[in-house]
């Protein structure tokens, strides 16, 4: 069970939960393995049933379900920064089958990963239980995506519309949000949940604070937010002089650093791979969705997204110059300090 609490009447940060497994095996393969263990059939069950989006049962001749399942493992490449592709080209077969059955990557990812109903079981607000998945503006967990892939979020609004985030009026372990999560593998101590804490209007990036909750454990999370504001004098400056953008500059009701980072990452992938990754698609776009055969392009360009130094620059010339400048500058400061000590 996790507790989210706040002091005073500040806005409640948005907790997002996702399943995790030791050694970072992500949801796509994990769900396959669990499904096979429980049903003794292949995990590509989404190809064997009719769904509301019209999934058929078309499989190419001489194609085994095991080959299709191996291809789905490439879904992890979009969300696991340390993942290495297996030594096979199974993604080509799976990609062809998804196209043949008119299934998008986002639909496939949702079907093969754990849903909110699978691991968010009981929810409480200020000690009063409420249905975790009800149709409610505030008191509800909804399916979302993050840099980790499919997640479930509470008090989350990414539509950038007029919205007042939910607030906690009290503090302490008996107030705020409490939930009971079930990670699905009762006796597996290497599995659990990841709680990501972020602003209600922010897409969840690597910058979000995270807490790992292991199986059969009780955890308490205290949230102490800080308020950042801009002085009226700065806002009066022209955009090119203050070197930053505001909500009014872009015609949005809310604009924060996370939105800038998301836009930067999405535009970079579109430029390099000519597609938009399913887990970064937070708004309508004319660009095509990345397919499984685009996953290798995504992986090859991930370092330039900031996997090394910062979000948009990556390891570039500016970062290297700053790195060596710091080393030389630090050495000079230490040398001067030693000279002063010797003289005194």
C-alpha positions in Angstrom: 0.0 0.0 0.0 1.3 3.5 -0.8 0.4 6.7 0.8 0.6 10.1 -0.9 0.3 13.1 1.5 0.7 16.9 1.3 0.9 19.8 3.6 -1.6 22.6 3.5 -3.8 23.2 0.5 -1.1 22.9 -2.2 -1.9 20.9 -5.3 -1.6 17.1 -5.0 1.1 15.9 -7.3 0.1 13.2 -9.8 1.3 9.7 -9.0 1.7 7.4 -11.9 2.2 3.6 -11.4 3.7 1.0 -13.6 4.9 -2.6 -13.2 8.6 -3.3 -12.8 10.6 -6.5 -12.9 14.1 -7.2 -11.7 16.7 -6.7 -14.5 14.3 -4.4 -16.2 12.3 -6.8 -18.2 9.4 -4.7 -19.3 5.7 -5.2 -19.6 5.4 -6.6 -23.1 7.4 -9.7 -22.5 6.4 -10.1 -18.9 2.7 -10.2 -19.9 3.5 -12.9 -22.5 5.3 -15.0 -20.0 2.6 -14.7 -17.3 -0.1 -15.4 -19.8 1.6 -18.5 -21.1 2.2 -19.8 -17.6 -1.5 -19.4 -16.7 -3.1 -20.6 -19.9 -0.5 -22.8 -21.6 -1.1 -21.0 -24.9 0.9 -18.3 -26.7 0.9 -14.8 -25.4 -0.1 -13.4 -28.7 -3.7 -13.9 -27.8 -4.7 -10.5 -29.1 -4.4 -12.0 -32.6 -6.7 -14.9 -31.7 -9.7 -12.9 -30.5 -12.1 -10.3 -32.0 -11.7 -6.9 -30.4 -13.6 -3.7 -30.7 -11.0 -2.3 -33.1 -11.6 -5.2 -35.5 -8.6 -7.5 -34.9 -8.7 -10.5 -37.3 -7.0 -13.9 -37.1 -4.8 -13.5 -40.2 -1.4 -15.1 -39.9 1.0 -15.7 -42.8 1.6 -19.3 -43.9 4.4 -21.1 -42.1 4.5 -18.5 -39.3 4.5 -19.8 -35.7 3.0 -18.0 -32.8 6.3 -18.2 -31.0 8.0 -16.2 -33.7 5.3 -13.5 -33.4 5.8 -13.4 -29.6 9.5 -13.0 -30.0 8.9 -10.0 -32.2 6.8 -8.3 -29.6 9.8 -8.1 -27.4 11.0 -5.2 -29.6 8.3 -3.1 -28.1 10.5 -2.7 -25.1 13.1 -0.9 -27.1 11.0 2.2 -27.2 10.8 2.4 -23.4 13.9 0.7 -22.0 17.0 2.8 -22.5 19.4 0.0 -21.6 17.7 -2.7 -23.6 19.7 -4.6 -26.3 17.9 -6.2 -29.3 18.0 -10.0 -29.5 20.0 -11.6 -32.2 17.1 -12.2 -34.5 14.8 -10.4 -36.9 11.5 -11.6 -35.4 10.3 -8.0 -35.4 9.9 -8.1 -39.2 7.4 -11.0 -38.9 5.5 -9.4 -36.1 5.5 -6.0 -37.8 4.0 -7.6 -41.0 1.3 -9.4 -38.9 0.3 -6.2 -37.2 0.0 -4.4 -40.5 -1.9 -7.4 -41.9 -4.4 -7.3 -39.1 -4.6 -3.4 -39.0 -3.3 -3.2 -35.5 -1.3 -0.1 -34.4 1.7 -0.3 -32.1 -0.1 1.6 -29.4 -3.0 -0.9 -29.5 -0.6 -3.8 -29.4 1.4 -2.3 -26.5 -1.8 -1.8 -24.5 -3.0 -5.3 -25.1 0.3 -7.0 -24.2 1.1 -4.9 -21.1 -0.6 -4.9 -17.7 -3.7 -2.7 -17.5 -4.9 -0.5 -14.6 -7.4 -3.2 -13.6 -4.6 -5.7 -13.3 -2.6 -4.1 -10.6 -4.5 -1.1 -9.1 -7.0 -3.0 -6.9 -8.2 -0.8 -4.0 -8.1 3.0 -3.6 -8.7 5.4 -0.6 -8.9 9.1 -0.3 -8.5 10.5 3.3 -9.4 7.0 4.5 -12.6 6.6 2.4 -12.5 4.0 -0.3 -13.6 4.8 -3.8 -13.7 2.8 -7.0 -10.2 3.0 -8.6 -11.4 3.0 -12.2 -14.7 5.0 -12.0 -15.6 7.8 -14.4 -14.6 10.7 -12.2 -12.7 13.9 -12.9 -10.4 13.5 -9.9 -11.0 10.2 -8.0 -9.9 7.7 -10.6 -6.9 6.0 -12.1 -6.7 6.3 -15.9 -4.5 4.5 -18.4 -1.7 6.7 -19.7 1.8 6.5 -21.2 5.2 7.7 -19.9 8.8 7.2 -20.8 8.4 3.7 -19.4 5.5 2.9 -21.6 2.0 2.0 -20.4 1.1 3.4 -16.9 -1.9 4.3 -14.7 -2.2 7.8 -13.4 -4.2 9.6 -10.7 -4.9 13.4 -10.8 -3.4 13.6 -14.2 -4.5 16.0 -17.0 -2.3 16.3 -20.1 -4.9 18.0 -22.3 -3.6 21.4 -21.5 -7.1 22.8 -20.9 -8.5 24.8 -18.1 -8.0 22.5 -15.2 -7.7 22.8 -11.4 -5.6 20.0 -10.0 -7.0 18.0 -7.1 -5.8 19.2 -3.6 -5.3 17.6 -0.3 -6.7 19.6 2.7 -4.8 17.7 5.3 -1.6 15.9 5.9 -0.2 12.8 7.6 -0.3 9.0 6.9 -4.1 8.9 7.2 -4.8 11.5 4.6 -4.2 11.8 0.9 -4.2 8.9 -1.5 -3.8 5.3 -0.5 -3.8 2.3 -2.8 -3.4 -1.4 -2.7 -1.5 -2.7 -5.8 -1.1 -6.3 -7.0 1.8 -6.8 -9.3 0.5 -10.2 -10.5 3.1 -12.6 -9.4 2.4 -13.4 -5.7 5.5 -15.3 -4.9 8.0 -13.4 -7.1 10.0 -11.0 -4.8 11.8 -9.5 -7.8 8.6 -7.8 -9.1 6.7 -4.8 -7.8 5.4 -1.3 -8.8 7.1 2.0 -9.6 5.5 5.2 -8.3 6.3 8.3 -10.4 5.5 11.6 -8.8 5.0 14.6 -11.2 3.0 17.7 -11.9 -0.6 16.9 -12.9 0.0 18.5 -16.3 3.4 17.1 -17.0 4.2 14.1 -19.3 6.3 11.7 -17.2 9.9 11.9 -18.2 13.1 10.6 -16.5 13.2 13.8 -14.4 10.1 12.7 -12.4 10.8 11.5 -8.9 10.2 7.8 -8.5 9.8 5.2 -5.7 10.1 1.5 -6.2 7.6 -0.6 -4.2 8.5 -4.3 -3.8 6.0 -7.1 -3.4 4.4 -7.8 -0.1 5.5 -4.5 1.4 4.0 -1.2 2.7 5.4 2.1 1.7 4.6 5.7 2.6 5.4 8.6 0.3 5.4 12.2 1.5 5.2 15.0 -1.2 6.5 18.4 -0.3 6.0 20.6 -3.4 7.7 23.9 -4.2 6.2 26.9 -6.0 8.2 28.5 -8.8 7.1 31.9 -10.2 8.3 34.6 -12.6 8.3 38.2 -11.6 6.2 40.7 -13.6 9.3 42.5 -14.7 10.6 39.4 -16.5 7.3 38.7 -18.2 7.3 42.2 -19.6 10.5 41.5 -21.5 10.4 40.4 -25.1 10.7 36.6 -25.6 14.1 36.9 -27.3 15.4 38.9 -24.3 14.2 36.7 -21.5 15.3 33.5 -23.4 12.2 31.4 -22.4 8.7 30.8 -23.4 5.5 31.2 -21.4 1.9 29.9 -21.8 0.9 33.2 -23.4 3.6 33.0 -26.0 2.4 29.6 -27.3 -1.3 30.2 -26.8 -1.6 27.4 -24.2 -3.3 27.4 -20.8 -0.3 25.8 -19.2 3.3 25.4 -20.4 6.0 23.9 -18.3 9.6 22.5 -18.7 8.3 19.0 -19.1 6.1 20.0 -22.1 9.2 21.6 -23.7 11.2 18.5 -23.2 8.5 16.3 -24.6 8.2 18.4 -27.7 11.9 18.4 -28.2 12.1 14.7 -27.9 9.1 14.1 -30.2 10.4 16.4 -32.9 13.8 14.9 -32.8 12.4 11.4 -33.3 10.2 12.6 -36.2 13.2 14.3 -37.8 15.5 11.2 -37.5 13.1 8.3 -37.9 10.2 10.0 -39.8 7.7 8.7 -37.3 6.2 9.3 -33.9 6.7 6.9 -31.1 3.4 5.5 -29.6 4.3 6.4 -26.0 5.1 10.1 -26.9 2.0 10.6 -28.9 0.1 12.9 -26.5 -1.7 14.9 -29.2 -3.0 14.5 -32.7 -0.3 14.4 -35.4 -0.1 14.1 -39.1 3.0 11.9 -38.7 2.8 8.2 -38.9 3.2 6.0 -35.9 6.6 4.3 -35.4 6.4 0.6 -36.3 8.5 -2.3 -34.9 10.9 -1.9 -37.7 11.5 1.7 -36.6 12.6 0.6 -33.1 16.3 0.2 -34.2 16.3 3.8 -35.5 14.9 5.0 -32.2 17.6 3.1 -30.2 20.4 4.4 -32.4 19.3 8.0 -31.8 18.4 7.7 -28.2 21.8 9.0 -26.9 21.2 12.2 -28.8 17.9 12.7 -26.8 19.9 13.3 -23.7 20.8 9.9 -22.4 24.3 11.1 -21.6 24.2 14.7 -20.4 20.9 16.5 -20.9 17.6 16.1 -22.7 18.0 17.7 -26.1 21.8 18.1 -26.5 23.0 14.6 -25.7 26.8 14.2 -25.9 27.8 17.0 -28.3 30.6 19.5 -28.7 29.1 22.0 -26.2 28.9 19.3 -23.5 32.5 18.2 -24.1 33.7 21.8 -24.0 31.9 22.4 -20.7 33.3 19.1 -19.3 36.9 20.0 -20.0 36.4 23.6 -19.0 35.2 22.4 -15.6 38.2 20.1 -15.1 40.7 22.9 -16.0 38.8 25.6 -14.0 38.6 23.3 -11.0 42.3 22.5 -11.2 43.2 26.2 -11.3 41.1 26.9 -8.3 42.7 24.1 -6.3 46.2 25.3 -7.3 45.5 28.9 -6.3 44.1 27.7 -2.9 47.3 25.7 -2.3 49.5 28.7 -3.1 47.5 30.8 -0.7 47.9 28.2 2.1 51.6 27.9 1.5 52.1 31.7 1.6 50.2 32.0 4.8 
